[in-house]
Structures are given as C-alpha cells and as structure tokens.
Amino acid sequence: MRRAEFLDLIRLWDYTFRLLELLNWALLVFEKKES
C-alpha cells in the first residue's frame, strides 16, 4: 500500500469516528429533551 493511500485511510477513519461521536452526542441531547 502506498503512503498516500494509507493517509487517505486514516483521514477516512478519523472522519467516520468524529461522525459517530457527533451522532452519539445528538442522541444524548435528544434523550435529555424527551425525559
């Protein structure tokens, strides 16, 4: 695997992780509003 491809993979993983974190946070806020 070339270095550029490896860096793209890391960037994609980082983006996915941030997106999941954001979704998790949004769910927490939503649950607090419901209760």
Secondary structure as GFF3:
##gff-version 3
##sequence-region A 1 35
A	DSSP	alpha_helix	3	34	.	.	.	ID=ss1
###
